[in-house]
Structures are given as structure tokens and as C-alpha cells.
Amino acid sequence: MKIYADNAATTKMSRRAIDAMLPYMEDCFGNPSSLYTIGQQANEALTDARERIAACLGCAAREITFTSGGSEADNQAIRSAAATGALRGKKHIISTAFEHHAVLHTLEQLKKEGYEVELLDVHSNGLVTAEQVAAAIRPDTCLVTVMYANNEIGTVQPIAEIGAVCRARGVTFHTDAVQAAGHLPIHVAEQNIDMLSLSAHKFHGPKGCGALYVRRGIPLRSLIEGGAQERGKRAGTENVPAIMGMAAALEDACAHLNETMPRVCALRDRLIAGISKIPHCALNGDAQQRLPGNVSFCFEGIEGESLLLLLDDRGISASSGSACTSGSLDPSHVLLAIGRVHDVAHGSLRLTIDESNTEEEIDYLISAVEEVVTYLRGMSPIWRDLQNGKRQYIL
Ligand SMILES: *Cc1c(COP(=O)(O)O)cnc(C)c1O
């Protein structure tokens, strides 16, 4: 059996998204800034895509800027809000310890440029609260940026409450919604969101394409200088095919949320229940407040990387902490942020499923994980020490 269980890393493009892209690579290949017919056709397509994406988010089309993906949208939102704040003498930024690196590394850079960055602690259940945000806001706070849903442990933050706190205090609120868009309902107006980042390849659209929502009245500065595309907020000829694919994929995902969410949640809960039977393991993050497709565990006496290789042998594509992908031996900053100690954080496994998975596949995943964990523990000196009492179990 072949099972792709790494949808948080990227998703397979849907047929609908591919079909929406093809005309703009074939006959309608014109530059949307050109005045002749095929250019104007491309331009009309962009207008249409912008309106459809805005409708999915509950905002106006003019509040959407197309970007090259989630990372660029995060960088632009944060840098823009920081620069606007600095003009008003406000250089304090609030975020959390478990953001994506697109946010954390941008904030680290801003720190070097003289901003004060405060990272809120994340509770052991993988959640931050609106009260924490309220307590951290100061008169010189220019930006609060808190991710909608975490990419490793899947926990979903109380975004509307955090948005309400920020709105009441007059602080710009950005959320990295890359994991949430297309997977959870989003309504930027109702949730008091000022800026929101999304990325097409996380909801069955193409890679290298994303969008940034910025509420009307909030200034947006461009990150990339050049032509006047995107109302001067993002230079560069628009990736028309990818944008059409993104609009089709988001519309498709949002139109079916009512049926896919409960189905994927049920598969997720079956997977969590099955894996939980393995001794000395623990679910990472709250069991309820989590993305429909996210299952994340830590196992004692296991190294995440060998787990992945053995699962790959069984046809399963999975992931451990994101740090491993960068070739680094540091355990994931997300798992450390929720209080997992180094040894345990190294034995992590993330399975991210979607609406195409079946119960049969879930059961195959459970038995494969059980088999591989048992096998690896059989060879692990740490596991031997745990068993004969030389070392204490943590989980
Ligand atoms: C994938 C991801 C990003 C980066 O998006 P790209 O389009 O790959 O640049 C940012 N934030 C989160 C939470 C993500 O999961």
C-alpha cells in the first residue's frame, strides 16, 4: 500500500486546480499588464481569481495581494506592519515561540534592526490564549502575529478572541493561516483579522503561489520593487496559471468543508486512538483544538529519522519535527515550545492525512507505526535502560 501522509508539507494538486491552470499556459498566456486581447483576458482572469479568493475569506477583492507563497506573505505582512509601527514610534512586536520559520526568522532579523520582539510561551497543550496576548500588549506594540494552526502539532489557536483583543487595543493582528486555509472555516471580518497569509500548495493548489489579505485602511508596503503590479504592493508579472489554480483549489476546498471536515476528523481520531495504544507515547497538542488531518506523536526510546525511513519502506510518506528536514540535529522548536524534553522530542512523528484517505489506510498506518516502533525499540539502548529502570519514563 502507498500512503501519502505528509499533507502539512505539501498536497497533491487536484484535477480541478490543474484544469484551471492549463488555459493560462496555453492560449491565454498573455501578460496581464498588456493592453491587447490575450493580455486583457489574463487580467480578467486575475480579477476573477481575486474575487473568488476574497469570497472564501470574507473580505473584498482589493484586500487580496498575490504572492509567491506563504513565506513571502508572512515576510511582507510582518515587515510592512513593523515599518508602519516604527513611523509612529512603535517597535514592540508580539508573537509566539512555535511559529513557522517564515515568521520566526523574519522576527529575528527585525530584532537585529532594533525592534523588540516578545515571543509568548505556548501551553503544554499547544495553545496560546487571548489573555496572554492582552497581558503582553503595550502602548508601543505595533503588531501581534499568531499562527492560525500550527504546522507540526496541528493545534488551532483562538484566533477570533486574539483578534478581538488586538482590535480593542488598536494593534494590527496578522495570522499565518497557511495550515488553516482550505481546512478550517475562515472569515477575516468576523474574526477581527487585519492581515492573513495563505499558500496554495497546502490545499491542493500549485507550489510557489500564495496570497496576503490586508484589511482596508492598514498600510501595506511592498517587499519587491519593480513594476506596478498588484496596485504597487508586489512587483513582478503575476503567476496567472498558478493564481487560477489557487482560486480553483481554495473554492473547491471551502465549498466542501462541511462534508470533508467531519470525515477527516473521524479518520484522524481513529488514527490517534490506534497509535495511542502503543505504550509510552503521547499525542502532541490538544486532542480537540487541532486541524482535521493532523496527528503528531512523541515516542520514548525512538529516533524520528529511523522511524521515517522504515515507514517509507512500507510505502508511507510521513514527517518528524521540521528541523530534521534542514539536516539539523536540533529537535523541533515547536516540540520544545510545548515542553517536550530533547530525548522525547527526537522521537516524534507527524502524520497529516486528507479527505482522500480511507479507514483501511488508517488501519494500515496504525499497524505499520506499531510494528516499526516495536522494532526500533528492540534495538534501542535508551529503551533498554528505560525497561530495566536505569532511566525514568517521561511519557
Ligand atoms: C508551509 C508553511 C509556510 C510556508 O509556505 P510556502 O508557500 O511553502 O512558502 C508558512 N507557514 C506555515 C504554517 C506553513 O505550514
The ligand as a Gaussian input file, in Angstrom:
#p B3LYP/6-31G(d) Opt

LIG

0 1
 C        4.142000      25.766000       4.531000
 C        4.023000      26.862000       5.531000
 C        4.551000      28.138000       5.270000
 C        5.355000      28.440000       4.035000
 O        4.567000      28.459000       2.874000
 P        5.307000      28.350000       1.448000
 O        4.218000      28.588000       0.459000
 O        5.865000      26.968000       1.373000
 O        6.346000      29.418000       1.426000
 C        4.359000      29.124000       6.211000
 N        3.678000      28.887000       7.348000
 C        3.141000      27.677000       7.624000
 C        2.390000      27.485000       8.889000
 C        3.305000      26.626000       6.740000
 O        2.793000      25.433000       7.025000

